[in-house]
Amino acid sequence: MSDPDHHADWQSEYRGALMPVFGTPQRLLVKGEGCHVWDETGTRYLDLLSGIAVNSLGHAHPAIVEAVTEQISTLGHISNFFASRPQIETADTLLSLLKAPEGSTVFFSNSGAEANEAALKITRRTGRSKIVCVEGSFHGRTMGALALTSKAAYRAPFEPGVPGVVHVPFGDEAALRAAVDADTAAVILEPVQGEAGVRRHPTGYLTAAREATSAVGALLVLDEVQTGVGRTGHWFAFQDPEIGEGVSPDVVTLAKGLGGGMPIGATVAFGSAVTGLLQAGQHGSTFSGNPVVTAAAHAVLKTLAAEGVVEQVSQVGTAARNALRGLAEVADVTGAGLLLGVELTDGRAKEVAAAALEAGYIVNPVTASRLRLAPPLIITEEELLGFVRALPGIVASAHRAALTAQAAEEGAS
């Protein structure tokens, strides 16, 4: 597909200029439209990851382009000494969609990690410092969010981290209840764990978290950075009766799909009691509520509502799950809506993702044996089912490539 020499040139330039925290990217992308992107050779790919659940309306959506263009041409940045109409409108719309009680408020930031940092600060204002999280969780890479994140390999290079965080085994309701005591400030969890392979908690788990926190006066914080804004077929995952079980959180954090490609995070405090925990001067951000990014977020929310996209997510996601489960190459499908984990019968997720890229599909090997699909919410059923039909051939191609590599390695030795 790509010219090897040209490919090597830009990769060398990348390594010479960018800090090596991400490794070397696989392609140099130059254009996006709808659910597709193009690399510098003109090769087109169906984007089934959407920037890791970010491009909710796909690429170059007219509503976002118009909102950003209009806003940047009139008022680009004002700092938090002033307010803007997009900031207020986006916060009001979020509170309405969340069905948040009176007295609820929003703090805007620049990312999911920052949204969780603000939530962590809110929990500290309870006068307690113990935080209960769940094994498999991912809450971000900044120092506070990193402490909440389960994976030891992420935390180890930066220890000692923020103290007081306890991780309980995934799915163990008894362990969760036992960990929540009078010293606990909050339980923080994702309704669906993304980085752990797109896995849902067992039935009754969120109910247990709500009961345990309420019993000791602790907060329940739901990290909906990846699951929020329509991704699971509901506006927010906790509003899905099967996932959220009717619980009402104290804090919800958002980012990713909220900006449709623009960098924005949001921390929502439910009710005046939680809102009052952070006072003036105790938190802030230069770019909080930036007019351009909030204009983009407002356009995303308005477009999703006006075009019935959230309902479409549920329908397309169901069709994709049913089709994937019918493949011999697929052992299981997890998740909800358009956040799916595809467990491969023979594993090799990394090799299959590489073969998918060669075939024109962008997917993510989220674990050693599982692919993550998080396409734009506007993807059609036919576009997604086209990938499902192609998957057996992609898996076969990955298998052949693995055998070839093995034979070459054995020959060299």
For each residue, the residues with C-beta under 8 A, 3 or more apart:
1: 41 43 358
2: 6 7 27 39 41 43
3: 6 7 41
4: 7 8
5: 8 9
6: 2 3 9 10 40 41
7: 2 3 4 10 11
8: 4 5 11 12
9: 5 6 12 13
10: 6 7 13 14 28 40
11: 7 8 14 15 24 25
12: 8 9 15 16
13: 9 10 16 17
14: 10 11 17 18 24 25
15: 11 12 18 20 24
16: 12 13
17: 13 14
18: 14 15 22
19:
20: 15 23
21:
22: 18 25
23: 20
24: 11 14 15
25: 11 14 22 28
26: 354 357
27: 2 39 40 43 45 357
28: 10 25 39 40
29: 32 37 38 39 40
30: 38 39 40
31: 37 38 59
32: 29 36 37 38 47 55 58 59 60
33: 36 58 59 60
34: 58 59 60 61 376 378
35: 46 47 50 58 59 375 376 378 379 383
36: 32 33 44 45 46 47 59
37: 29 31 32 44 45 47 59 362
38: 29 30 31 32 42 43 44 45
39: 2 27 28 29 30 42 43 45
40: 6 10 27 28 29 30
41: 1 2 3 6
42: 38 39
43: 1 2 27 38 39 360
44: 36 37 38 360
45: 27 36 37 38 39 357 360 361 362
46: 35 36 360 361 362 375 383 386 387
47: 32 35 36 37 50 51 55 58 59 362 375 376
48: 361 362 363 373 374 375 379 384 387
49: 52 53 362 363 364 372 373 374 375
50: 35 47 53 54 55 56 58 374 375 376
51: 47 54 55 261
52: 49 226 256 364 374
53: 49 50 56 194 226 231 256 257 339 374
54: 50 51 256 257 259 260 261
55: 32 47 50 51 58 59 257 260 261 376
56: 50 53 229 230 231 256 257 258 260 300 304 376 377 378
57: 61 63 64 260 300 303 304 309 376 377 378
58: 32 33 34 35 47 50 55 61 376 378 379
59: 31 32 33 34 35 36 37 47 55 261 376
60: 32 33 34 64 65
61: 34 57 58 64 65 260 303 378
62: 65 66
63: 57 66 67 299 300 302 303
64: 57 60 61 67 68 260 261 262 296 299 300
65: 60 61 62 68 69
66: 62 63 69 70 299
67: 63 64 70 71 295 296 298 299
68: 64 65 71 72 262 292 295 296 299
69: 65 66 72 73
70: 66 67 73 74 295
71: 67 68 74 75 76 86 291 292 295 296
72: 68 69 76 292
73: 69 70
74: 70 71
75: 71 78 84 291
76: 71 72 290 291 292
77: 287 290 291 292
78: 75 81 82 83 84 291
79: 82 286
80: 284 285 286 288 289
81: 78
82: 78 79
83: 78 87 88 289
84: 75 78 87 88 289 291 294
85: 88 89 291
86: 71 89 90 291 292 294 295 297 298
87: 83 84 90 91 108 289 290 291 294
88: 83 84 85 91 92
89: 85 86 92 93 294 298
90: 86 87 93 94 106 108 294 295 297 298 301
91: 87 88 94 95 105 106 108 266 289
92: 88 89 95 96
93: 89 90 96 97 298 301 302
94: 90 91 97 98 106 254 266 268 301
95: 91 92 98 100 104 105 106 268
96: 92 93 99
97: 93 94 235 236 301
98: 94 95 104 235 236 252 268 270
99: 96 239
100: 95 104 268 270 271
101: 104 270 271
102: 271 272
103: 271 272 273 275
104: 95 98 100 101 268 269 270 271 272 274 275
105: 91 95 268 269 275
106: 90 91 94 95 266 267 268 269
107: 118 266 267 268 269 278 283 288
108: 87 90 91 264 265 266 285 288 289 290 293 294
109: 114 115 117 118 255 264 265 266 267 285 287 288
110: 114 263 264 265 285 287 288 293
111: 114 115 140 255 263 264 265
112: 115 116 139 140 145 223 225 226 253 254 255 256 265
113: 116 117 139 140 141 142 145 265
114: 109 110 111 117 118 140 142 255 265 285
115: 109 111 112 118 119 225 253 254 255 265 266 267
116: 112 113 119 120 139 140 144 145 148 188 223 225 253 267
117: 109 113 114 120 121 140 142 144 145
118: 107 109 114 115 121 122 253 267 278 283
119: 115 116 122 123 186 188 221 223 251 253 267
120: 116 117 123 124 131 144 145 148 162 188
121: 117 118 124 125 144 278 282 283
122: 118 119 125 219 221 251 267 269 274 277 278
123: 119 120 126 128 131 185 186 188 219 221 251
124: 120 121 128 129 185
125: 121 122 277 278 282
126: 123 185 186 217 218 219 277
127: 185
128: 123 124 183 184 185 218
129: 124 163 164 183 185
130: 164 165 166 181 183 184 185
131: 120 123 147 148 164 165 166 184 185 186 187 188
132: 166 168 176 179 180 184 186 187 188
133: 137 139 148 149 150 165 166 167 168 187 188 189
134: 137 150 167 168 169 170 176 189 190 193 201
135: 150 167 168 169 170
136: 150 170 193 195 196 197 199
137: 133 134 148 149 150 167 188 189 190 193 196 223
138: 149 150 151 190 193 194 195 196
139: 112 113 116 133 145 146 148 149 188 190 223 225
140: 111 112 113 114 116 117 145 146 148 149 225
141: 113 145 146 149 154
142: 113 114 117 145 146
143: 146 147 158 161 162
144: 116 117 120 121 147 148 162
145: 112 113 116 117 120 139 140 141 142 148 149
146: 139 140 141 142 143 149 154 155 158 161 162
147: 131 143 144 155 161 162 163 165
148: 116 120 131 133 137 139 140 144 145 165 188
149: 133 137 138 139 140 141 145 146 154 155
150: 133 134 135 136 137 138 167 196
151: 138 154 155 195
152: 155 156
153: 156
154: 141 146 149 151
155: 146 147 149 151 152 158 159 161
156: 152 153 159
157:
158: 143 146 155 161
159: 155 156
160: 163
161: 143 146 147 155 158 165
162: 120 143 144 146 147 165
163: 129 147 160
164: 129 130 131 185
165: 130 131 133 147 148 161 162
166: 130 131 132 133 179
167: 133 134 135 137 150
168: 132 133 134 135 172 175 176 179
169: 134 135 172 175
170: 134 135 136 193 196 199 201
171: 201 202 205
172: 168 169 175 176
173: 176 177 202 204 205 208
174: 177 178
175: 168 169 172 178 179
176: 132 134 168 172 173 179 180 187 205 208 209 212
177: 173 174 180 208 211 212
178: 174 175
179: 132 166 168 175 176 184
180: 132 176 177 184 187 209 212 213 215 216 218
181: 130 184 216
182: 216
183: 128 129 130
184: 128 130 131 132 179 180 181 187 213 216 218
185: 123 124 126 127 128 129 130 131 164 218 219
186: 119 123 126 131 132 213 218 219 220 221 250 251
187: 131 132 133 176 180 184 209 212 213 218 219 220 221
188: 116 119 120 123 131 132 133 137 139 148 221 223
189: 133 134 137 201 206 209 221 222 223
190: 134 137 138 139 193 194 222 223 224 225 226 227
191: 200 201 206 222 224 227 232 237 238 240 243 244
192: 198 199 200 201 226 227 232 237 243 335 336 339
193: 134 136 137 138 170 190 196 197 198 199 200 201
194: 53 138 190 198 226 227 339 366 372
195: 136 138 151 366
196: 136 137 138 150 170 193 199 367
197: 136 193 334 341 343 366 367 370 372
198: 192 193 194 334 335 339 340 341 366 370 372
199: 136 170 192 193 196 334 335 341
200: 191 192 193 243 334 335 336
201: 134 170 171 189 191 192 193 205 206
202: 171 173 205
203: 242 245
204: 173 207 208 245
205: 171 173 176 201 202 208 209
206: 189 191 201 209 210 238 243 244 245 247
207: 204 210 211 245 246 247
208: 173 176 177 204 205 211 212
209: 176 180 187 189 205 206 212 213 220 247
210: 206 207 213 214 220 247 248 249
211: 177 207 208 214 215
212: 176 177 180 187 208 209 215 216 218
213: 180 184 186 187 209 210 216 217 218 219 220 250
214: 210 211 217 218 220
215: 180 211 212
216: 180 181 182 184 212 213
217: 126 213 214
218: 126 128 180 184 185 186 187 212 213 214
219: 122 123 126 185 186 187 213 250 251 274
220: 186 187 209 210 213 214 247 249 250 251
221: 119 122 123 186 187 188 189 249 250 251 252 253
222: 189 190 191 237 238 249 251 252 253
223: 112 116 119 137 139 188 189 190 226 253
224: 190 191 227 228 236 237 238 252 253 254
225: 112 115 116 139 140 190 228 253 254 255 256 265
226: 52 53 112 190 192 194 223 231 256 339 374
227: 190 191 192 194 224 231 232 236 237 339
228: 224 225 231 235 236 237 252 254 256 257 258
229: 56 235 236 254 256 257 258 300 301 304
230: 56 233 234 235 257 304 309 310 313 337 377
231: 53 56 226 227 228 237 256 257 313 337 338 339 374 377
232: 191 192 227 237 240 243 313 335 336 337 338 339
233: 230 240 310 311 313 314 317 336 337 338
234: 230 237 239 240 243 310 314 337
235: 97 98 228 229 230 239 310
236: 97 98 224 227 228 229 239 244 252
237: 191 192 222 224 227 228 231 232 234 240 243 244 336
238: 191 206 222 224 243 244 247 249 252
239: 99 234 235 236 244
240: 191 232 233 234 237 243 244 336
241: 244 245 246
242: 203 245 336
243: 191 192 200 206 232 234 237 238 240 336
244: 191 206 236 237 238 239 240 241 247
245: 203 204 206 207 241 242
246: 207 241
247: 206 207 209 210 220 238 244
248: 210 270
249: 210 220 221 222 238 252 270
250: 186 213 219 220 221 269 270 271 274
251: 119 122 123 186 219 220 221 222 267 268 269 270 274
252: 98 221 222 224 228 236 238 249 267 268 270
253: 112 115 116 118 119 221 222 223 224 225 265 266 267 268
254: 94 112 115 224 225 228 229 258 265 266 267 268
255: 109 111 112 114 115 225 258 259 264 265 266
256: 52 53 54 56 112 225 226 228 229 231 259
257: 53 54 55 56 228 229 230 231 260 300 377
258: 56 228 229 254 255 264 265 266 297 300 301
259: 54 255 256 262 263 264 293 296 297 300
260: 54 55 56 57 61 64 257 296 297 299 300
261: 51 54 55 59 64 296
262: 64 68 259 292 293 296 297
263: 110 111 259 293
264: 108 109 110 111 255 258 259 290 293 294 296 297
265: 108 109 110 111 112 113 114 115 225 253 254 255 258
266: 91 94 106 107 108 109 115 253 254 255 258
267: 106 107 109 115 116 118 119 122 251 252 253 254
268: 94 95 98 100 104 105 106 107 251 252 253 254
269: 104 105 106 107 122 250 251 274 275 277 278
270: 98 100 101 104 248 249 250 251 252 274
271: 100 101 102 103 104 250 274 275
272: 102 103 104 275 276
273: 103 276 277
274: 104 122 219 250 251 269 270 271 277
275: 103 104 105 269 271 272 278
276: 272 273 279
277: 122 125 126 269 273 274
278: 107 118 121 122 125 269 275 282 283
279: 276 282
280:
281: 284
282: 121 125 278 279
283: 107 118 121 278
284: 80 281 288
285: 80 108 109 110 114 288
286: 79 80
287: 77 109 110 290 293
288: 80 107 108 109 110 284 285
289: 80 83 84 87 91 108 294
290: 76 77 87 108 264 287 293 294
291: 71 75 76 77 78 84 85 86 87 294 295
292: 68 71 72 76 77 86 262 295 296
293: 108 110 259 262 263 264 287 290 296 297
294: 84 86 87 89 90 108 264 289 290 291 297 298
295: 67 68 70 71 86 90 291 292 298 299
296: 64 67 68 71 259 260 261 262 264 292 293 299 300
297: 86 90 258 259 260 262 264 293 294 300 301
298: 67 86 89 90 93 294 295 301 302
299: 63 64 66 67 68 260 295 296 302 303
300: 56 57 63 64 229 257 258 259 260 296 297 303 304
301: 90 93 94 97 229 258 297 298 304 305
302: 63 93 298 299 305 306
303: 57 61 63 299 300 306 307 309
304: 56 57 229 230 300 301 307 309 310 377
305: 301 302 308 310
306: 302 303
307: 303 304
308: 305 311 312
309: 57 230 303 304 312 313 377 378
310: 230 233 234 235 304 305 313 314 377
311: 233 308 314 315
312: 308 309 315 316 377 378
313: 230 231 232 233 309 310 316 317 337 338 377
314: 233 234 310 311 317 318 337
315: 311 312 318 319 381
316: 312 313 319 320 338 379 380 381 384
317: 233 313 314 320 321 336 337 338 340
318: 314 315 321 322
319: 315 316 322 323 381 384 385
320: 316 317 323 324 338 340 373 381 384 385 388
321: 317 318 324 325 333 340
322: 318 319 325 326
323: 319 320 326 327 385 388
324: 320 321 327 330 333 340 342 388 391
325: 321 322 330 332 333
326: 322 323
327: 323 324 330 388 391 392
328: 345 392
329: 344 345 346 391 392 395
330: 324 325 327 333 342 343 344 345 391
331: 343 344 345
332: 325 341 342 343
333: 321 324 325 330 340 341 342 343
334: 197 198 199 200 340 341 343
335: 192 198 199 200 232 339 340 341
336: 192 200 232 233 237 240 242 243 317 339
337: 230 231 232 233 234 313 314 317
338: 231 232 233 313 316 317 320 373 374 375 377 379
339: 53 192 194 198 226 227 231 232 335 336 372 373 374
340: 198 317 320 321 324 333 334 335 372 373 374
341: 197 198 199 332 333 334 335 366 370 371 372 373
342: 324 330 332 333 370 371 372 373
343: 197 330 331 332 333 334 369 370
344: 329 330 331 347 348 349 352 369 370 371 395
345: 328 329 330 331
346: 329 395 399
347: 344 368 369
348: 344 351 352 369 395 398 399 402
349: 344 352 353 365 366 367 368 369 370 371
350: 353 354 365 368
351: 348 354 355 398 401 402
352: 344 348 349 355 356 363 365 371 394 395 398
353: 349 350 356 357 363 364 365 371
354: 26 350 351 357 358 398 401
355: 351 352 358 359 394 395 397 398 401
356: 352 353 359 361 362 363 371 387 391 394
357: 26 27 45 353 354 360 361 362 363
358: 1 354 355 397
359: 355 356 390 393 394 397
360: 43 44 45 46 357
361: 45 46 48 356 357 387 390 394
362: 37 45 46 47 48 49 356 357
363: 48 49 352 353 356 357 371 372 373 387
364: 49 52 353 371 372 373 374
365: 349 350 352 353 368 370 371 372
366: 194 195 197 198 341 349 370 371 372
367: 196 197 349 370
368: 347 349 350 365
369: 343 344 347 348 349
370: 197 198 341 342 343 344 349 365 366 367
371: 341 342 344 349 352 353 356 363 364 365 366
372: 49 194 197 198 339 340 341 342 363 364 365 366
373: 48 49 320 338 339 340 341 342 363 364
374: 48 49 50 52 53 226 231 338 339 340 364
375: 35 46 47 48 49 50 338 379 383 384
376: 34 35 47 50 55 56 57 58 59 379
377: 56 57 230 231 257 304 309 310 312 313 338
378: 34 35 56 57 58 61 309 312
379: 35 48 58 316 338 375 376 383 384
380: 316 383 384
381: 315 316 319 320 384 385
382: 385 386
383: 35 46 375 379 380 386 387
384: 48 316 319 320 375 379 380 381 387 388
385: 319 320 323 381 382 388 389
386: 46 382 383 389 390
387: 46 48 356 361 363 383 384 390 391
388: 320 323 324 327 384 385 391
389: 385 386 392
390: 359 361 386 387 393 394
391: 324 327 329 330 356 387 388 394 395
392: 327 328 329 389 395 396
393: 359 390 396 397
394: 352 355 356 359 361 390 391 397 398
395: 329 344 346 348 352 355 391 392 398 399
396: 392 393 399 400
397: 355 358 359 393 394 400 401
398: 348 351 352 354 355 394 395 401 402
399: 346 348 395 396 402 403
400: 396 397 403 404
401: 351 354 355 397 398 404 405
402: 348 351 398 399 405 406
403: 399 400 406 407
404: 400 401 407 408
405: 401 402 408 409
406: 402 403 409 410
407: 403 404 410 411
408: 404 405 411 412
409: 405 406 412 413
410: 406 407 413
411: 407 408
412: 408 409
413: 409 410
